[in-house]
Amino acid sequence: MKVIINTDKAPSAIGPYSQGFIFNGLVFTSGQLPLYPKTMNLTEGGIKEQTWQALLNLKFVLEMGGASLETVLKTTCFLKNMDDFNAFNEVYETFFGKINGPARSCIQ
C-alpha cells in the first residue's frame, strides 16, 4: 500500500503531486525547490543558500517518511548554470559527506 508523506517542515506541493510517499518500505520523494516552507517564497541569496534550503527540505521529507539522508541511493540535481557546480558541491557535501554520498546525476 502507498502511504503519502506530508510535512509542514518542507514546502507543500505546488501541483498535483505529493511531497513523497512510502511503498514497500521504500521512500520516494518529489523534487525539492529552494522554497521556505512557511512562506513558499524562493530562498534569498545565491546557489549556496538555495542548495542548502532544497536539501534541508529533502531531509525533512525523508525524515517524515522514516528515512534519512544516509539512506538516499540516488539524486538528480538540476543547476541553472554549471558555473555554480563547485559552490553547489560544497553545500551538497555538508549534507551527504564526501565519500558515502549517493549516486548522482547533475545537469544544466
Biotite code that builds the C-alpha atoms (Angstrom):
import biotite.structure as struc

atoms = struc.array([
    struc.Atom([0.000, 0.000, 0.000], chain_id="A", res_id=1, res_name="MET", atom_name="CA", element="C"),
    struc.Atom([1.214, 3.507, -0.842], chain_id="A", res_id=2, res_name="LYS", atom_name="CA", element="C"),
    struc.Atom([1.470, 5.919, 2.106], chain_id="A", res_id=3, res_name="VAL", atom_name="CA", element="C"),
    struc.Atom([1.608, 9.650, 1.354], chain_id="A", res_id=4, res_name="ILE", atom_name="CA", element="C"),
    struc.Atom([4.300, 11.727, 3.079], chain_id="A", res_id=5, res_name="ILE", atom_name="CA", element="C"),
    struc.Atom([3.223, 15.186, 4.184], chain_id="A", res_id=6, res_name="ASN", atom_name="CA", element="C"),
    struc.Atom([5.194, 17.532, 6.437], chain_id="A", res_id=7, res_name="THR", atom_name="CA", element="C"),
    struc.Atom([4.867, 21.234, 7.152], chain_id="A", res_id=8, res_name="ASP", atom_name="CA", element="C"),
    struc.Atom([8.664, 21.386, 7.545], chain_id="A", res_id=9, res_name="LYS", atom_name="CA", element="C"),
    struc.Atom([9.012, 21.294, 3.738], chain_id="A", res_id=10, res_name="ALA", atom_name="CA", element="C"),
    struc.Atom([7.153, 23.266, 1.050], chain_id="A", res_id=11, res_name="PRO", atom_name="CA", element="C"),
    struc.Atom([3.758, 21.912, 0.101], chain_id="A", res_id=12, res_name="SER", atom_name="CA", element="C"),
    struc.Atom([3.392, 20.553, -3.414], chain_id="A", res_id=13, res_name="ALA", atom_name="CA", element="C"),
    struc.Atom([2.682, 23.297, -5.958], chain_id="A", res_id=14, res_name="ILE", atom_name="CA", element="C"),
    struc.Atom([0.909, 20.930, -8.340], chain_id="A", res_id=15, res_name="GLY", atom_name="CA", element="C"),
    struc.Atom([-0.996, 17.643, -8.428], chain_id="A", res_id=16, res_name="PRO", atom_name="CA", element="C"),
    struc.Atom([1.634, 15.553, -6.644], chain_id="A", res_id=17, res_name="TYR", atom_name="CA", element="C"),
    struc.Atom([2.766, 14.745, -3.113], chain_id="A", res_id=18, res_name="SER", atom_name="CA", element="C"),
    struc.Atom([5.956, 15.623, -1.255], chain_id="A", res_id=19, res_name="GLN", atom_name="CA", element="C"),
    struc.Atom([6.696, 11.929, -1.295], chain_id="A", res_id=20, res_name="GLY", atom_name="CA", element="C"),
    struc.Atom([5.366, 8.511, -0.488], chain_id="A", res_id=21, res_name="PHE", atom_name="CA", element="C"),
    struc.Atom([6.350, 5.200, 1.044], chain_id="A", res_id=22, res_name="ILE", atom_name="CA", element="C"),
    struc.Atom([5.810, 1.978, -0.891], chain_id="A", res_id=23, res_name="PHE", atom_name="CA", element="C"),
    struc.Atom([7.008, -1.480, 0.139], chain_id="A", res_id=24, res_name="ASN", atom_name="CA", element="C"),
    struc.Atom([9.407, 0.046, 2.647], chain_id="A", res_id=25, res_name="GLY", atom_name="CA", element="C"),
    struc.Atom([10.988, 2.435, 0.130], chain_id="A", res_id=26, res_name="LEU", atom_name="CA", element="C"),
    struc.Atom([10.704, 6.214, 0.373], chain_id="A", res_id=27, res_name="VAL", atom_name="CA", element="C"),
    struc.Atom([10.229, 8.182, -2.850], chain_id="A", res_id=28, res_name="PHE", atom_name="CA", element="C"),
    struc.Atom([10.459, 11.975, -2.798], chain_id="A", res_id=29, res_name="THR", atom_name="CA", element="C"),
    struc.Atom([9.420, 14.663, -5.228], chain_id="A", res_id=30, res_name="SER", atom_name="CA", element="C"),
    struc.Atom([11.986, 17.206, -6.337], chain_id="A", res_id=31, res_name="GLY", atom_name="CA", element="C"),
    struc.Atom([12.679, 19.936, -3.815], chain_id="A", res_id=32, res_name="GLN", atom_name="CA", element="C"),
    struc.Atom([12.849, 23.602, -4.689], chain_id="A", res_id=33, res_name="LEU", atom_name="CA", element="C"),
    struc.Atom([14.693, 26.169, -2.573], chain_id="A", res_id=34, res_name="PRO", atom_name="CA", element="C"),
    struc.Atom([11.459, 27.453, -1.042], chain_id="A", res_id=35, res_name="LEU", atom_name="CA", element="C"),
    struc.Atom([10.838, 28.447, 2.556], chain_id="A", res_id=36, res_name="TYR", atom_name="CA", element="C"),
    struc.Atom([8.065, 26.122, 3.775], chain_id="A", res_id=37, res_name="PRO", atom_name="CA", element="C"),
    struc.Atom([6.107, 28.725, 5.760], chain_id="A", res_id=38, res_name="LYS", atom_name="CA", element="C"),
    struc.Atom([6.028, 31.425, 3.071], chain_id="A", res_id=39, res_name="THR", atom_name="CA", element="C"),
    struc.Atom([6.587, 29.380, -0.119], chain_id="A", res_id=40, res_name="MET", atom_name="CA", element="C"),
    struc.Atom([8.992, 32.153, -1.166], chain_id="A", res_id=41, res_name="ASN", atom_name="CA", element="C"),
    struc.Atom([12.213, 31.432, -3.024], chain_id="A", res_id=42, res_name="LEU", atom_name="CA", element="C"),
    struc.Atom([15.300, 31.418, -0.827], chain_id="A", res_id=43, res_name="THR", atom_name="CA", element="C"),
    struc.Atom([17.205, 34.695, -0.934], chain_id="A", res_id=44, res_name="GLU", atom_name="CA", element="C"),
    struc.Atom([20.874, 34.598, -1.844], chain_id="A", res_id=45, res_name="GLY", atom_name="CA", element="C"),
    struc.Atom([22.835, 32.562, -4.333], chain_id="A", res_id=46, res_name="GLY", atom_name="CA", element="C"),
    struc.Atom([23.414, 28.945, -5.196], chain_id="A", res_id=47, res_name="ILE", atom_name="CA", element="C"),
    struc.Atom([24.759, 28.016, -1.751], chain_id="A", res_id=48, res_name="LYS", atom_name="CA", element="C"),
    struc.Atom([21.697, 29.319, 0.076], chain_id="A", res_id=49, res_name="GLU", atom_name="CA", element="C"),
    struc.Atom([19.368, 27.745, -2.477], chain_id="A", res_id=50, res_name="GLN", atom_name="CA", element="C"),
    struc.Atom([21.136, 24.386, -2.301], chain_id="A", res_id=51, res_name="THR", atom_name="CA", element="C"),
    struc.Atom([21.047, 24.464, 1.494], chain_id="A", res_id=52, res_name="TRP", atom_name="CA", element="C"),
    struc.Atom([17.280, 25.109, 1.558], chain_id="A", res_id=53, res_name="GLN", atom_name="CA", element="C"),
    struc.Atom([16.449, 22.499, -1.097], chain_id="A", res_id=54, res_name="ALA", atom_name="CA", element="C"),
    struc.Atom([18.482, 19.823, 0.715], chain_id="A", res_id=55, res_name="LEU", atom_name="CA", element="C"),
    struc.Atom([17.033, 20.811, 4.080], chain_id="A", res_id=56, res_name="LEU", atom_name="CA", element="C"),
    struc.Atom([13.555, 20.397, 2.568], chain_id="A", res_id=57, res_name="ASN", atom_name="CA", element="C"),
    struc.Atom([14.568, 16.967, 1.258], chain_id="A", res_id=58, res_name="LEU", atom_name="CA", element="C"),
    struc.Atom([15.878, 15.985, 4.689], chain_id="A", res_id=59, res_name="LYS", atom_name="CA", element="C"),
    struc.Atom([12.557, 16.822, 6.339], chain_id="A", res_id=60, res_name="PHE", atom_name="CA", element="C"),
    struc.Atom([10.514, 14.879, 3.770], chain_id="A", res_id=61, res_name="VAL", atom_name="CA", element="C"),
    struc.Atom([12.798, 11.864, 4.178], chain_id="A", res_id=62, res_name="LEU", atom_name="CA", element="C"),
    struc.Atom([12.569, 12.010, 7.956], chain_id="A", res_id=63, res_name="GLU", atom_name="CA", element="C"),
    struc.Atom([8.769, 12.203, 7.843], chain_id="A", res_id=64, res_name="MET", atom_name="CA", element="C"),
    struc.Atom([8.898, 9.026, 5.754], chain_id="A", res_id=65, res_name="GLY", atom_name="CA", element="C"),
    struc.Atom([11.149, 7.261, 8.261], chain_id="A", res_id=66, res_name="GLY", atom_name="CA", element="C"),
    struc.Atom([14.289, 7.621, 6.143], chain_id="A", res_id=67, res_name="ALA", atom_name="CA", element="C"),
    struc.Atom([17.322, 9.913, 6.279], chain_id="A", res_id=68, res_name="SER", atom_name="CA", element="C"),
    struc.Atom([19.962, 11.431, 4.039], chain_id="A", res_id=69, res_name="LEU", atom_name="CA", element="C"),
    struc.Atom([22.155, 8.434, 4.886], chain_id="A", res_id=70, res_name="GLU", atom_name="CA", element="C"),
    struc.Atom([19.664, 6.088, 3.192], chain_id="A", res_id=71, res_name="THR", atom_name="CA", element="C"),
    struc.Atom([19.446, 8.001, -0.113], chain_id="A", res_id=72, res_name="VAL", atom_name="CA", element="C"),
    struc.Atom([20.681, 5.872, -3.018], chain_id="A", res_id=73, res_name="LEU", atom_name="CA", element="C"),
    struc.Atom([20.431, 8.309, -5.956], chain_id="A", res_id=74, res_name="LYS", atom_name="CA", element="C"),
    struc.Atom([19.901, 12.014, -6.551], chain_id="A", res_id=75, res_name="THR", atom_name="CA", element="C"),
    struc.Atom([19.295, 14.013, -9.692], chain_id="A", res_id=76, res_name="THR", atom_name="CA", element="C"),
    struc.Atom([20.317, 17.656, -9.426], chain_id="A", res_id=77, res_name="CYS", atom_name="CA", element="C"),
    struc.Atom([19.402, 20.440, -11.817], chain_id="A", res_id=78, res_name="PHE", atom_name="CA", element="C"),
    struc.Atom([21.548, 23.573, -11.994], chain_id="A", res_id=79, res_name="LEU", atom_name="CA", element="C"),
    struc.Atom([20.596, 26.703, -13.889], chain_id="A", res_id=80, res_name="LYS", atom_name="CA", element="C"),
    struc.Atom([24.282, 27.350, -14.575], chain_id="A", res_id=81, res_name="ASN", atom_name="CA", element="C"),
    struc.Atom([27.122, 24.823, -14.406], chain_id="A", res_id=82, res_name="MET", atom_name="CA", element="C"),
    struc.Atom([29.389, 27.665, -13.248], chain_id="A", res_id=83, res_name="ASP", atom_name="CA", element="C"),
    struc.Atom([27.690, 27.065, -9.874], chain_id="A", res_id=84, res_name="ASP", atom_name="CA", element="C"),
    struc.Atom([28.818, 23.411, -9.776], chain_id="A", res_id=85, res_name="PHE", atom_name="CA", element="C"),
    struc.Atom([31.661, 23.861, -7.264], chain_id="A", res_id=86, res_name="ASN", atom_name="CA", element="C"),
    struc.Atom([29.616, 26.020, -4.890], chain_id="A", res_id=87, res_name="ALA", atom_name="CA", element="C"),
    struc.Atom([26.741, 23.532, -5.172], chain_id="A", res_id=88, res_name="PHE", atom_name="CA", element="C"),
    struc.Atom([29.109, 20.671, -4.312], chain_id="A", res_id=89, res_name="ASN", atom_name="CA", element="C"),
    struc.Atom([30.388, 22.462, -1.202], chain_id="A", res_id=90, res_name="GLU", atom_name="CA", element="C"),
    struc.Atom([26.907, 22.536, 0.291], chain_id="A", res_id=91, res_name="VAL", atom_name="CA", element="C"),
    struc.Atom([25.928, 19.098, -1.054], chain_id="A", res_id=92, res_name="TYR", atom_name="CA", element="C"),
    struc.Atom([28.939, 17.588, 0.708], chain_id="A", res_id=93, res_name="GLU", atom_name="CA", element="C"),
    struc.Atom([27.856, 19.029, 4.075], chain_id="A", res_id=94, res_name="THR", atom_name="CA", element="C"),
    struc.Atom([24.586, 17.094, 3.762], chain_id="A", res_id=95, res_name="PHE", atom_name="CA", element="C"),
    struc.Atom([25.798, 13.834, 2.187], chain_id="A", res_id=96, res_name="PHE", atom_name="CA", element="C"),
    struc.Atom([29.501, 13.658, 3.042], chain_id="A", res_id=97, res_name="GLY", atom_name="CA", element="C"),
    struc.Atom([32.467, 13.314, 0.737], chain_id="A", res_id=98, res_name="LYS", atom_name="CA", element="C"),
    struc.Atom([32.823, 9.549, 0.431], chain_id="A", res_id=99, res_name="ILE", atom_name="CA", element="C"),
    struc.Atom([29.482, 7.902, 1.170], chain_id="A", res_id=100, res_name="ASN", atom_name="CA", element="C"),
    struc.Atom([27.202, 10.182, -0.829], chain_id="A", res_id=101, res_name="GLY", atom_name="CA", element="C"),
    struc.Atom([24.547, 8.684, -3.095], chain_id="A", res_id=102, res_name="PRO", atom_name="CA", element="C"),
    struc.Atom([24.961, 8.045, -6.799], chain_id="A", res_id=103, res_name="ALA", atom_name="CA", element="C"),
    struc.Atom([24.207, 11.322, -8.567], chain_id="A", res_id=104, res_name="ARG", atom_name="CA", element="C"),
    struc.Atom([23.441, 12.981, -11.864], chain_id="A", res_id=105, res_name="SER", atom_name="CA", element="C"),
    struc.Atom([23.857, 16.745, -12.110], chain_id="A", res_id=106, res_name="CYS", atom_name="CA", element="C"),
    struc.Atom([22.695, 18.527, -15.246], chain_id="A", res_id=107, res_name="ILE", atom_name="CA", element="C"),
    struc.Atom([22.045, 22.029, -16.501], chain_id="A", res_id=108, res_name="GLN", atom_name="CA", element="C"),
])
